[in-house]
Amino acid sequence: MSACKPTEPRGRRQFHQEHADQARVEALRLLAQREAMGPRWLAWVATELYHLKPSEFANMVRRELERLSTADRQFGQASREVH
């Protein structure tokens, strides 16, 4: 097996480093549609994630979506408590 394959520890780390910025941009693109799409957003995001390749990249985007959504909820909650 080659060290560049995402299934190996070194390959996964390298893959993540090379694609982290792109995964964040993609997650932000998906989040930007949340308000406009309303209740249809979750199903749409699931479809978008399904179409991302390779699956390792799709998982990175999904984790980034979770991280950004959690931060948004925490920040939003803190902001409401202060005001």
C-alpha positions in Angstrom: 0.0 0.0 0.0 1.2 3.5 -0.8 1.6 6.1 2.0 -0.6 8.5 0.0 -3.8 6.4 0.5 -6.2 8.1 2.8 -6.8 4.8 4.7 -3.3 4.9 6.2 -2.6 7.1 9.2 0.1 9.2 7.4 -2.0 9.3 4.3 -5.1 10.4 6.2 -3.1 13.2 7.9 -1.7 14.4 4.7 -5.1 14.2 2.9 -6.6 16.2 5.8 -3.9 18.9 5.7 -4.2 19.2 1.9 -8.0 19.5 1.9 -8.9 21.2 5.2 -9.3 24.7 3.7 -11.4 23.3 0.9 -13.6 21.4 3.3 -14.2 24.5 5.4 -15.2 26.5 2.3 -17.6 23.8 1.2 -19.1 23.7 4.7 -19.6 27.4 4.7 -21.2 27.3 1.3 -23.7 24.7 2.6 -24.4 26.7 5.8 -25.0 29.8 3.8 -28.1 28.1 2.3 -29.6 27.1 5.6 -31.8 30.1 6.2 -33.0 30.4 2.5 -33.9 26.8 2.3 -35.6 26.5 5.6 -36.8 23.0 6.5 -35.6 21.6 3.2 -32.0 22.4 4.1 -31.1 19.2 6.0 -32.2 16.9 3.2 -30.4 19.1 0.6 -27.2 19.0 2.7 -27.4 15.2 3.0 -27.7 15.0 -0.8 -24.8 17.4 -1.3 -22.6 15.4 1.1 -23.5 12.2 -0.7 -22.2 13.6 -4.0 -18.9 14.8 -2.6 -16.0 12.6 -3.5 -13.9 11.0 -2.1 -15.8 9.9 0.9 -13.0 11.1 3.2 -13.5 14.6 1.9 -17.3 14.3 2.4 -16.6 13.3 6.0 -14.3 16.3 6.5 -17.1 18.6 5.3 -19.6 16.9 7.5 -17.4 17.3 10.6 -16.7 20.9 9.7 -20.5 21.5 9.3 -21.0 20.1 12.8 -18.2 22.2 14.2 -19.5 25.4 12.7 -23.1 24.7 13.6 -22.1 24.0 17.2 -20.1 27.1 17.4 -23.0 29.1 15.9 -25.4 27.7 18.5 -23.0 28.4 21.4 -22.2 31.9 20.2 -25.9 32.6 19.5 -26.9 31.4 22.9 -24.1 33.5 24.6 -25.1 36.5 22.6 -28.7 36.2 23.7 -27.7 35.8 27.3 -25.6 39.0 27.2 -28.3 41.2 25.6 
